[in-house]
Amino acid sequence: MALITSLPNDTTRVNTLNALLQDLRNKGEYTEALPYAAEAEKLSRELHFDKGLAAALHALGTIYSYQGEYPKALEQYNASLKIKERTGDKKGKAFSLNGIGEVYRKQGDYPKALRYYLETQSIVEDLKDKKSMATCYNNIGLIHSYQGDYTKTIHFYTRSLRLREELGDTFNIAGSLNNIGLIYHNIAEYDKAMEYHQKALTLRKIIHDERGIANSLNNIGNVNSELGDHKEALKNYFEALAIYNSKSDKRGCALAYNNIGTAYYRMGAYTEALANCSKSLEIARSINSLDDLRMANISLSQVCEKMGKHSEALAYYKQYIQARDSLVNQERTKDLVQRSMQYEFDRKEATTRAEQEKKDLIAGQESQRQKIIRNSLLAGISFVILLGALLLNGYRQKQKANKLLEERNTVIEKQNQVVEAKNKDITDSINYAKRIQDALLPKKELVTDLFPESFLYFRPRDIVSGDFYWMSDRDGKKLIAAADCTGHGVPGAFMSMIGNAFLNEVVNDRGITRPHEVLDQLRHMVIRSLRQADEESRNRDGMDIALLCYDDRTGIAEFSGANNPLWMFRKESKELVELSPNKRPIGYFKGEGLPFDGHTQQLKKGDTLYLFTDGFADQFGGPRGKKFMYKQLKQLLGGIQDKTMKEQEALLDNAFTQWKGDQEQVDDVLVIGIRI
C-alpha cells in the first residue's frame, strides 16, 4: 500500500495497481480488489492509457463475475474487449472473450458460452499460448460436461491437464484434477471421484487457494453425501460456506446452501432443509443463475412434498421444469421448437414492420393535410384555385398511400400464410412421427387377443410418447411389458422405438422368453447401442420396465422388472402381492454387470395383475395440488376388483382426469391390467 501511495500518477502506477489486482484476484480477495480496480480505471482514462484501462476493466469484470454481479461483469468485459480489438491486442482479446464465456456459463447459457470459448480457442491456438489454450480446453470441456457428453469432456480436460503439467501450473492443475473428479462423480465412480478431489484439495491448500479449497470441500461433501455419510458432508459444506461468505462469492453460497439443504433432507430434518434451500433460491434469483435456480427449485419441491405442502411443491416443481428446459442442449431436443419460434418471430417482425410503415404513412398524410389547410388560410380567396389543386393532390396522395397499405397488408397476409403453413409442417412432422410410433407399437387389440380379460390405459403427455407397451406370443408363452424411457415427447419416442425393436430381437428372433434373461440382454443392447460401455462416453439414457411372461397351459407367471414392479390382487385371499423390481434401469448403472432377478408365481383364475409406469402416481392434482402417489393408486385398484377390466379402465381414466383437474399433465401415463 505504501509503495503505491508513493508512486506518481503515471502509467507505472497503473501497471502496479493492475499487478496488485491480479494477485488479489488469485487469492480470492475480490472485495479488497475493487478500490484498486476503480483507481486503475480512473487513472488510465485520465492518462489515455489504453493498455492499462483494458486491464483494469477486465479485472473489474472478473471481480463482478465471481461476486455474481453478471450484468456488471459483462459490461466491463465488453468494454475491455472493444479496446483490445481497436489496439490489435489478440491475446488480450482472447482473455476478454473467455471472461464473457465464463459469465454466460455461470448464468446457464451454455450455447452462448461455448460460442465465446470456441472463438477464444481459435485465437490462442494461433498464438501458441499454452497457458491460455489449457484454460480454453478446460472451459470447453466444462460445457460438454453440462450437456452430458463425457467423451468430449474428458478429451478437453485431458488436453488441458497435460498442458498445465508441462507448464508446472499448480493452481490450474488442481482445477483440472477437480473437474476430472466431477466427471467420475457424474458416472457414480465415487471412490475415484474422492481420490481426485482430495488431490485437488491438497494442492489448493499448499498454494493457499481459499476459493479453490471451498470448491473442493463442496465436492468432497457431495461424494460423502452420495455414500450416505451426511454428517461428514454437512461438515464439508459448512466449511465451504464460511469461505464463500468471506469472499462474497454469491454463486458459491447458493451452491453450498442447496447442498446443506439436500443433506438435511436426506437426514429427515425437513425444517432445516427448507430454510437452507430457500436461502439458495433467494441468492440464485438475485444473480439470475439458471443452474442454481434449477437445483434449488427441485430441492424445495421435494422438501415441501415431504412436509405436506403440496401446492408449494407443485409451484417449485414447475419452476424447476422451466429452469431445466432452459438448460437443455438445443441441438438435441429443441430443434422443432426453435424452428417454430423462429417462424413466429419472423411473422411478428414482419407484422411490426408493416404496422410501423402504416403509422409513418398516416403521420405523413396528417402532416401534409395540416400543411394544406395552413397555406389555404394564409393565401385567402385569391388562392382558391391553387387550394383546389393542392387538395386534389392530397387526395391522390391519400389514394396512393391507401393502395400502398393494401399492398403491404397483402404481403403481411401472405407472410402469415407462410408461417402458418410452416407451423403446420412442424405439427404434421410430429404427427407423422406419432404414426410411425403407432405403427411400431402392437395394436391395442392384441392385448385382448393374448389376454381376453384385460385393458390398456395409455395417455401420452405429448403427441408422441416416451412410455411404450410391448407384447408377444412365443412358443405358447405370452409376454407383455410396460416401459418408461428417459424423457417424453420426441426424445422419449426415439428411445421407445429402440426399446421396442430390441425386445422384438431378443424374444422373437433369439427365442429368449424368461423375463430376467430378456432384461439382461436388453440392458446389454442399450448400453452397446448408446455407447455407454465406453467409460468416457457414458450418458444416462435408458428405460424402466416391467416384463411379464405367462404360460396359460401351466398357469405359471414369471416376472422381472427394472425399477417398475408388478402388482397382483389374489381373488381368493383378496390380498395384494407386489413383485419387486431391481432398483436399476435398463442402461448404464453402477453395478451394471449384476443380473436381473426373476420371480415365479402360480396363478389362479380370477387373479388380477397390473403393470405400469410412474406417470399416474406422479401426477399433481387433487384439492391440495399434491401427487397422486402409489399408495392411493393401490387403494384405487383394490377398490375396483369387482369390476370388469373395461370398467376398470374407464374408472382409472375418470380418476386420473378428476385428479389432474386444471393442472398440466406432467408425464406419460401407462397402466396395463390383466385378469387371469
C-alpha positions in Angstrom: 0.0 0.0 0.0 2.8 2.4 0.9 4.6 1.7 -2.3 1.5 2.6 -4.4 0.9 5.7 -2.4 4.4 6.9 -3.1 4.1 6.4 -6.9 3.3 9.3 -9.2 0.1 9.4 -11.2 1.6 7.8 -14.4 1.5 4.6 -16.3 3.8 3.0 -13.8 1.3 3.5 -11.0 -1.5 2.0 -13.3 0.7 -1.1 -14.0 1.4 -1.5 -10.3 -2.3 -1.3 -9.5 -3.1 -3.9 -12.1 -0.4 -6.2 -10.9 -1.8 -5.9 -7.4 -5.2 -6.6 -8.7 -4.1 -9.9 -10.3 -2.6 -11.0 -7.0 -5.7 -10.2 -5.1 -7.9 -12.0 -7.6 -5.8 -15.1 -7.4 -6.2 -15.1 -3.7 -9.9 -14.6 -3.9 -9.8 -11.2 -2.2 -12.4 -9.7 -4.5 -13.9 -7.1 -2.2 -10.4 -5.7 -1.3 -9.5 -5.6 -5.0 -12.4 -3.3 -6.1 -10.9 0.0 -4.9 -7.7 -0.7 -6.7 -9.5 -1.6 -9.9 -11.6 1.6 -9.7 -8.4 3.7 -9.2 -6.6 1.9 -12.1 -9.6 2.6 -14.4 -9.9 6.3 -13.4 -6.2 7.0 -13.8 -5.9 5.1 -17.1 -8.7 7.3 -18.5 -7.0 10.4 -17.4 -3.8 9.3 -19.0 -5.4 7.9 -22.1 -3.5 4.7 -21.3 -5.4 2.1 -23.4 -3.5 -1.0 -22.2 -3.9 -0.1 -18.5 -7.6 0.8 -19.0 -8.3 -2.5 -20.8 -6.5 -4.5 -18.0 -8.4 -2.6 -15.2 -11.8 -3.1 -16.9 -11.0 -6.8 -17.4 -10.1 -7.1 -13.7 -13.4 -5.4 -12.7 -15.3 -7.9 -15.0 -13.6 -10.8 -13.2 -14.4 -9.4 -9.7 -18.1 -8.9 -10.6 -18.2 -12.3 -12.2 -17.0 -14.0 -9.0 -19.4 -11.9 -6.9 -22.4 -13.0 -9.1 -22.9 -9.5 -10.5 -23.2 -10.8 -14.0 -24.6 -7.7 -15.9 -21.8 -5.6 -14.4 -19.3 -8.2 -15.3 -20.5 -8.4 -19.0 -20.4 -4.6 -19.2 -16.7 -4.4 -18.0 -15.6 -7.4 -20.1 -17.2 -5.9 -23.3 -15.7 -2.5 -22.7 -12.2 -4.1 -22.3 -12.8 -6.2 -25.4 -13.5 -3.1 -27.6 -10.2 -1.5 -26.5 -8.3 -4.7 -27.3 -9.9 -5.0 -30.7 -9.1 -1.4 -31.5 -5.5 -1.7 -30.4 -5.0 -5.1 -32.1 -4.2 -6.9 -28.8 -5.1 -10.5 -29.8 -4.0 -12.1 -26.6 -6.0 -9.6 -24.6 -9.0 -10.1 -26.9 -8.8 -13.9 -26.1 -8.9 -13.1 -22.3 -11.9 -10.9 -22.7 -13.8 -13.4 -24.9 -13.0 -16.1 -22.3 -14.3 -13.9 -19.5 -17.6 -13.3 -21.3 -17.9 -17.0 -21.9 -17.4 -17.6 -18.2 -20.3 -15.2 -17.3 -22.7 -16.9 -19.7 -21.6 -20.3 -18.4 -22.4 -19.3 -14.8 -25.8 -18.0 -15.9 -26.5 -21.3 -17.6 -26.5 -20.0 -21.2 -24.3 -22.9 -22.4 -24.7 -22.5 -26.2 -23.6 -18.8 -25.9 -20.7 -19.7 -23.6 -19.5 -22.4 -25.9 -19.5 -19.9 -28.8 -17.2 -17.5 -27.0 -14.9 -20.3 -25.8 -14.5 -21.6 -29.4 -13.7 -18.1 -30.6 -11.1 -17.9 -27.8 -9.7 -21.3 -28.8 -9.1 -20.1 -32.4 -7.1 -17.1 -31.2 -4.9 -18.8 -28.6 -4.0 -21.7 -30.8 -2.8 -19.3 -33.5 -0.7 -17.6 -30.8 0.5 -20.9 -29.5 -0.2 -19.6 -26.0 -0.2 -22.9 -23.9 -1.5 -21.4 -20.7 -4.5 -19.8 -22.4 -5.0 -22.9 -24.5 -5.2 -25.0 -21.3 -7.8 -22.6 -19.9 -9.8 -22.7 -23.1 -9.8 -26.5 -23.4 -10.9 -26.8 -19.7 -13.8 -24.4 -20.3 -15.0 -26.2 -23.4 -14.8 -29.5 -21.6 -16.9 -28.0 -18.8 -19.7 -27.0 -21.3 -19.7 -30.5 -22.8 -20.0 -32.0 -19.3 -23.1 -29.9 -18.6 -24.6 -31.5 -21.8 -23.7 -35.0 -20.7 -21.2 -35.5 -23.5 -18.5 -37.1 -21.3 -16.4 -38.3 -24.3 -15.7 -34.7 -25.4 -15.5 -33.6 -21.8 -12.7 -36.0 -20.9 -11.0 -35.2 -24.3 -10.7 -31.5 -23.5 -10.0 -31.9 -19.7 -7.1 -34.2 -20.6 -5.6 -31.8 -23.1 -5.9 -29.0 -20.5 -4.2 -31.1 -17.8 -1.3 -32.1 -20.0 -0.5 -28.5 -20.9 -0.8 -27.4 -17.3 1.6 -30.1 -16.2 4.1 -29.1 -18.9 3.9 -25.5 -17.5 4.1 -26.6 -13.9 0.9 -24.5 -13.2 -0.1 -25.8 -9.8 -3.1 -23.6 -9.4 -4.7 -24.8 -12.6 -3.5 -28.4 -12.2 -5.7 -28.5 -9.1 -8.6 -27.2 -11.2 -8.2 -29.9 -13.8 -8.0 -32.6 -11.1 -11.1 -31.2 -9.6 -13.0 -31.3 -12.9 -12.0 -34.8 -13.6 -13.2 -35.8 -10.1 -16.6 -34.2 -11.0 -16.9 -36.5 -14.1 -16.2 -39.6 -12.0 -18.9 -38.4 -9.6 -21.4 -38.0 -12.5 -20.9 -41.6 -13.6 -21.1 -42.8 -10.0 -17.5 -43.8 -9.6 -17.3 -42.3 -6.1 -14.0 -43.8 -5.0 -12.2 -42.3 -8.0 -14.1 -39.0 -7.6 -13.0 -38.8 -3.9 -9.4 -39.6 -5.0 -9.2 -36.7 -7.5 -11.0 -34.2 -5.2 -8.6 -35.0 -2.4 -5.6 -34.5 -4.7 -7.0 -31.1 -5.8 -7.7 -30.1 -2.2 -4.1 -30.9 -1.2 -2.7 -28.8 -3.9 -5.0 -25.9 -3.2 -4.0 -25.9 0.5 -0.4 -25.8 -0.5 -0.9 -22.7 -2.6 -3.5 -21.2 -0.2 -6.2 -21.0 -2.8 -9.1 -20.4 -0.5 -11.8 -20.3 -3.1 -10.5 -23.5 -4.6 -10.4 -25.1 -1.1 -14.1 -24.2 -0.7 -14.9 -25.8 -4.1 -13.0 -29.0 -3.2 -14.7 -29.2 0.2 -18.1 -28.7 -1.5 -17.3 -31.5 -4.0 -16.0 -33.8 -1.3 -19.2 -33.2 0.7 -21.2 -34.3 -2.4 -19.3 -37.6 -2.6 -19.8 -38.2 1.2 -23.5 -37.5 0.8 -23.8 -40.0 -2.1 -22.0 -42.6 0.2 -24.5 -41.9 2.9 -22.2 -40.1 5.3 -24.4 -37.0 5.6 -22.9 -35.7 8.9 -19.4 -35.6 7.3 -21.0 -34.0 4.2 -22.5 -31.2 6.3 -19.2 -30.6 7.9 -17.6 -30.2 4.4 -20.5 -27.9 3.2 -20.4 -25.6 6.2 -16.6 -25.2 5.9 -17.1 -24.3 2.2 -19.9 -21.9 3.0 -17.8 -20.0 5.5 -15.1 -19.4 2.8 -17.7 -18.4 0.2 -19.2 -15.9 2.6 -15.8 -14.4 3.4 -15.1 -13.9 -0.3 -18.6 -12.5 -1.1 -19.0 -15.4 -3.6 -22.8 -15.4 -4.2 -22.9 -18.4 -6.5 -20.7 -20.4 -4.2 -23.1 -19.5 -1.3 -26.1 -20.6 -3.4 -24.5 -23.9 -4.2 -23.4 -24.5 -0.6 -26.8 -23.7 0.9 -28.6 -26.0 -1.5 -26.2 -28.8 -0.7 -26.7 -28.3 3.0 -30.4 -28.3 2.5 -30.2 -31.6 0.5 -28.1 -33.2 3.2 -30.7 -32.2 5.9 -33.4 -33.6 3.6 -31.7 -36.9 3.3 -31.4 -37.0 7.1 -35.1 -36.3 7.5 -34.6 -32.8 9.0 -37.1 -31.1 6.7 -37.3 -27.7 8.5 -33.6 -27.2 8.3 -33.7 -28.4 4.7 -36.4 -25.9 3.8 -34.5 -23.0 5.4 -31.3 -23.6 3.6 -32.8 -24.4 0.2 -34.8 -21.2 0.4 -31.6 -19.3 1.0 -30.1 -20.9 -2.0 -33.1 -20.0 -4.2 -33.0 -16.4 -3.0 -29.4 -16.0 -4.0 -29.9 -17.8 -7.3 -32.7 -15.4 -8.2 -30.6 -12.4 -7.2 -27.8 -13.4 -9.6 -30.1 -15.0 -12.3 -28.2 -18.3 -12.3 -30.4 -20.8 -14.2 -28.4 -23.8 -13.0 -28.7 -22.8 -9.3 -32.4 -22.0 -9.9 -32.9 -25.5 -11.2 -31.2 -27.2 -8.3 -32.9 -25.0 -5.6 -36.4 -25.4 -7.1 -36.2 -29.2 -7.3 -34.8 -29.4 -3.8 -37.6 -27.2 -2.4 -40.2 -29.2 -4.3 -39.0 -32.5 -2.7 -38.8 -30.9 0.8 -42.3 -29.4 0.5 -43.7 -32.7 -0.7 -42.3 -34.4 2.4 -43.7 -31.6 4.7 -47.2 -31.9 3.2 -47.0 -28.5 1.5 -48.3 -29.9 -1.8 -49.3 -26.6 -3.5 -45.8 -25.2 -2.8 -44.2 -28.4 -4.0 -46.1 -28.2 -7.3 -45.1 -24.5 -7.7 -41.4 -25.2 -7.1 -41.6 -28.2 -9.5 -43.0 -26.1 -12.3 -40.2 -23.5 -11.7 -37.7 -26.4 -11.8 -39.0 -27.6 -15.1 -38.8 -24.1 -16.6 -35.2 -23.7 -15.5 -34.3 -27.2 -16.6 -35.7 -26.8 -20.0 -33.8 -23.6 -20.4 -30.6 -25.5 -19.9 -31.3 -28.4 -22.3 -29.0 -28.8 -25.2 -30.8 -27.1 -28.1 -29.3 -29.3 -30.7 -30.5 -32.5 -29.1 -34.1 -31.8 -28.0 -35.2 -28.2 -29.1 -34.9 -28.2 -32.8 -38.6 -28.3 -33.7 -39.4 -25.8 -31.0 -36.6 -23.5 -32.3 -37.9 -23.6 -35.8 -41.4 -22.8 -34.6 -40.2 -19.9 -32.5 -38.2 -18.6 -35.5 -41.2 -18.7 -37.8 -43.3 -16.9 -35.1 -40.5 -14.3 -34.7 -40.4 -13.7 -38.4 -44.1 -13.3 -38.6 -44.2 -10.9 -35.7 -41.3 -8.9 -37.1 -43.0 -8.6 -40.5 -46.2 -7.5 -38.8 -44.5 -5.0 -36.6 -42.5 -3.6 -39.5 -45.6 -3.2 -41.7 -47.6 -1.6 -38.8 -44.8 0.9 -38.3 -44.8 1.7 -42.0 -48.5 2.2 -41.9 -48.2 4.6 -38.9 -45.5 6.5 -40.8 -47.7 6.9 -43.9 -50.7 8.0 -41.8 -48.5 10.5 -40.0 -47.2 11.8 -43.3 -50.7 12.2 -44.6 -51.7 14.1 -41.5 -48.7 16.4 -41.8 -49.5 17.1 -45.4 -53.2 17.8 -44.6 -52.2 20.3 -42.0 -49.8 22.0 -44.3 -52.5 22.3 -47.0 -55.0 23.8 -44.5 -52.4 26.3 -43.2 -51.4 27.5 -46.6 -55.0 27.8 -47.7 -56.0 30.0 -44.8 -53.0 32.3 -45.4 -53.5 32.6 -49.1 -57.1 33.5 -48.8 -59.7 33.6 -51.5 -57.1 34.6 -54.2 -55.6 31.2 -53.9 -58.8 29.2 -54.1 -57.8 27.6 -57.4 -54.4 26.7 -56.0 -56.0 25.3 -52.9 -58.2 23.1 -55.0 -55.2 21.8 -56.9 -53.4 21.1 -53.6 -56.5 19.3 -52.2 -56.7 17.3 -55.3 -53.0 16.4 -55.0 -53.5 15.5 -51.3 -56.5 13.3 -52.3 -54.4 11.5 -54.9 -51.5 11.0 -52.3 -54.0 9.6 -49.9 -55.3 7.2 -52.5 -51.8 6.2 -53.4 -51.0 5.7 -49.7 -54.1 3.5 -49.2 -53.1 1.5 -52.2 -49.6 1.0 -50.7 -51.2 0.0 -47.4 -53.3 -2.6 -49.2 -50.3 -4.0 -50.9 -48.4 -4.2 -47.6 -51.4 -5.8 -45.9 -51.4 -8.4 -48.7 -47.7 -9.1 -48.1 -48.4 -9.5 -44.4 -51.2 -11.8 -45.1 -49.0 -13.9 -47.4 -46.3 -14.0 -44.8 -48.8 -15.1 -42.2 -49.9 -17.9 -44.5 -46.3 -19.0 -45.0 -45.8 -19.0 -41.2 -49.0 -20.9 -40.6 -48.0 -23.4 -43.4 -44.6 -23.9 -41.8 -46.1 -24.4 -38.4 -48.5 -26.9 -39.9 -45.5 -28.7 -41.4 -43.9 -29.0 -38.0 -47.1 -30.3 -36.4 -47.5 -32.6 -39.3 -44.0 -33.9 -38.9 -44.6 -34.7 -35.2 -48.0 -36.3 -36.1 -46.1 -38.3 -38.7 -43.7 -39.4 -36.0 -46.7 -40.5 -34.0 -47.9 -42.6 -36.9 -44.5 -44.2 -37.1 -44.5 -44.9 -33.4 -48.1 -46.2 -33.5 -47.1 -48.5 -36.4 -44.2 -49.9 -34.4 -46.3 -50.4 -31.2 -48.5 -53.5 -31.1 -52.2 -52.8 -31.8 -54.2 -52.5 -28.6 -56.5 -55.2 -29.8 -53.6 -57.7 -29.5 -53.8 -57.3 -25.7 -57.3 -58.7 -25.6 -56.2 -61.4 -28.1 -53.5 -62.5 -25.7 -55.5 -61.8 -22.5 -59.2 -61.7 -23.2 -60.0 -60.0 -19.9 -57.6 -57.0 -19.9 -57.3 -53.3 -20.6 -54.5 -51.0 -21.8 -54.8 -47.4 -20.4 -52.3 -45.3 -22.4 -52.3 -41.5 -22.2 -49.2 -39.7 -23.6 -48.3 -36.3 -22.3 -47.4 -35.0 -25.8 -48.3 -36.1 -29.3 -45.6 -38.8 -29.1 -44.7 -40.8 -26.0 -41.7 -41.9 -24.0 -43.8 -44.7 -22.4 -44.5 -47.7 -24.6 -46.1 -51.1 -24.3 -44.9 -54.3 -26.0 -46.2 -57.8 -26.3 -45.5 -61.1 -28.0 -46.8 -64.7 -28.1 -43.7 -67.0 -28.4 -43.7 -70.8 -28.0 -47.1 -70.8 -26.2 -45.9 -68.1 -23.7 -47.5 -64.7 -23.6 -45.2 -61.8 -22.9 -46.2 -58.2 -22.1 -44.3 -55.2 -20.9 -44.9 -51.6 -19.7 -41.8 -49.4 -20.2 -40.9 -45.8 -19.4 -38.0 -44.3 -21.4 -35.9 -41.3 -20.3 -37.6 -38.1 -21.5 -41.0 -37.7 -23.1 -42.2 -36.2 -26.4 -39.9 -36.6 -29.4 -36.7 -37.6 -27.4 -38.6 -40.2 -25.4 -40.3 -41.5 -28.5 -36.9 -42.2 -30.2 -35.9 -44.3 -27.1 -39.2 -46.1 -27.1 -38.7 -47.2 -30.7 -35.2 -48.5 -29.8 -36.7 -50.5 -26.9 -39.5 -51.9 -28.9 -37.1 -53.1 -31.6 -34.6 -54.6 -29.1 -37.4 -56.5 -27.3 -38.6 -58.0 -30.7 -35.0 -59.1 -31.4 -34.4 -60.7 -28.0 -37.7 -62.5 -27.8 -38.9 -63.1 -31.4 -35.5 -63.6 -33.1 -33.4 -65.1 -30.4 -36.2 -67.0 -28.7 -35.5 -65.9 -25.1 -38.7 -65.8 -23.0 -37.6 -65.8 -19.4 -38.1 -62.1 -18.3 -34.9 -61.7 -16.3 -32.9 -63.1 -19.2 -34.7 -60.8 -21.6 -33.9 -57.7 -19.4 -30.2 -58.8 -19.1 -30.0 -58.9 -22.9 -32.0 -55.7 -23.3 -29.7 -53.8 -21.0 -26.6 -55.1 -22.8 -28.0 -54.0 -26.2 -29.0 -50.5 -24.9 -25.5 -49.9 -23.3 -23.8 -51.1 -26.5 -26.0 -49.1 -29.0 -25.8 -45.9 -26.9 -22.0 -46.4 -26.4 -22.4 -46.4 -22.7 -19.8 -49.2 -22.3 -17.1 -46.7 -23.0 -16.4 -45.0 -19.7 -15.6 -41.7 -21.4 -18.8 -41.5 -23.3 -21.5 -42.6 -20.8 -24.9 -41.0 -20.8 -27.9 -41.8 -18.6 -30.4 -42.6 -21.3 -32.3 -45.8 -20.9 -35.6 -47.1 -19.6 -37.5 -48.6 -16.7 -39.6 -51.6 -17.5 -42.0 -54.3 -16.0 -42.0 -57.5 -18.0 -44.4 -60.4 -17.5 -44.4 -63.9 -19.1 -47.5 -66.1 -18.6 -48.0 -69.7 -19.7 -51.7 -70.4 -19.6 -51.0 -74.1 -20.0 -49.4 -74.3 -16.6 -50.8 -71.1 -15.0 -47.2 -70.0 -14.2 -46.3 -66.4 -14.4 -42.7 -65.1 -14.5 -41.8 -61.5 -13.9 -38.7 -59.3 -13.9 -38.5 -55.5 -13.5 -36.1 -52.6 -13.8 -37.4 -50.0 -11.3 -41.0 -50.9 -12.2 -42.9 -53.6 -10.1 -45.9 -55.9 -10.8 -49.0 -55.8 -8.5 -51.2 -58.8 -8.2 -54.6 -59.0 -6.5 -55.4 -62.5 -5.4 -59.1 -63.4 -5.9 -59.4 -65.9 -3.1 -57.5 -64.1 -0.3 -58.2 -60.5 -1.5 -54.5 -59.7 -0.7 -52.2 -57.6 -2.8 -48.9 -59.3 -3.7 -46.1 -57.0 -5.0 -43.3 -58.5 -7.1 -40.5 -56.1 -6.6 -38.1 -54.9 -9.4 -34.4 -54.4 -9.2 -33.6 -50.8 -8.4 -31.6 -50.1 -11.5 -32.6 -49.1 -15.1 -32.1 -50.7 -18.5 -29.0 -48.8 -19.4 -25.8 -47.8 -17.7 -25.7 -48.0 -13.9 -23.0 -48.6 -11.3 -23.1 -52.4 -10.9 -24.2 -52.8 -14.5 -22.9 -56.4 -14.5 -25.4 -57.6 -11.9 -28.1 -59.9 -13.4 -31.8 -59.0 -13.0 -33.9 -61.1 -10.6 -36.7 -63.3 -11.7 -40.0 -64.0 -9.9 -42.2 -67.0 -10.4 -45.9 -67.2 -9.3 -48.6 -69.9 -9.7 -51.7 -68.0 -10.7 -55.3 -69.0 -10.3 -58.4 -68.0 -12.3 -59.6 -64.6 -11.2 -56.2 -63.2 -10.1 -55.6 -59.7 -11.5 -52.2 -58.3 -12.5 -51.1 -54.7 -13.2 -48.0 -53.4 -15.0 -47.5 -49.6 -15.1 -45.1 -46.7 -15.4 -44.7 -43.8 -12.9 -46.8 -41.2 -14.7 -50.1 -42.0 -13.0 -48.7 -41.9 -9.4 -46.6 -38.8 -10.1 -49.4 -36.6 -11.5 -50.0 -33.4 -9.5 -53.7 -32.5 -8.7 -56.5 -33.1 -6.2 -57.8 -30.4 -3.8 -54.3 -29.6 -2.5 -52.3 -29.9 -5.7 -50.2 -32.9 -4.5 -49.0 -36.1 -6.3 -51.4 -39.0 -6.6 -48.8 -41.4 -5.2 -48.6 -45.2 -5.4 -50.4 -45.7 -2.1 -53.5 -44.1 -3.5 -53.2 -46.0 -6.7 -53.1 -49.3 -4.8 -56.3 -48.2 -2.9 -58.0 -47.3 -6.2 -57.2 -50.6 -7.9 -58.1 -52.6 -4.7 -61.5 -50.9 -4.6 -62.5 -51.8 -8.2 -61.6 -55.5 -8.2 -65.3 -56.4 -8.5 -65.5 -54.5 -11.8 -64.8 -55.9 -15.3 -61.5 -54.9 -16.9 -63.2 -52.5 -19.3 -65.0 -50.8 -16.4 -61.7 -50.6 -14.5 -60.1 -48.8 -17.5 -62.9 -46.2 -17.5 -62.7 -45.8 -13.8 -58.9 -45.2 -14.0 -59.4 -42.6 -16.7 -62.1 -40.8 -14.7 -59.9 -40.9 -11.5 -56.9 -39.5 -13.4 -58.9 -36.8 -15.2 -60.6 -35.7 -12.0 -57.3 -35.7 -10.0 -55.5 -33.7 -12.7 -58.2 -31.1 -13.0 -56.8 -27.9 -14.5 -53.2 -29.0 -13.8 -50.8 -29.8 -16.6 -50.1 -33.5 -17.2 -46.5 -33.9 -16.0 -45.6 -37.2 -17.7 -46.8 -40.0 -20.0 -49.2 -42.5 -18.3 -49.4 -46.2 -19.0 -51.3 -48.9 -17.0 -51.9 -52.4 -18.2 -54.5 -54.6 -16.3 -54.8 -58.4 -16.9 -57.3 -60.8 -15.3 -56.5 -64.5 -15.5 
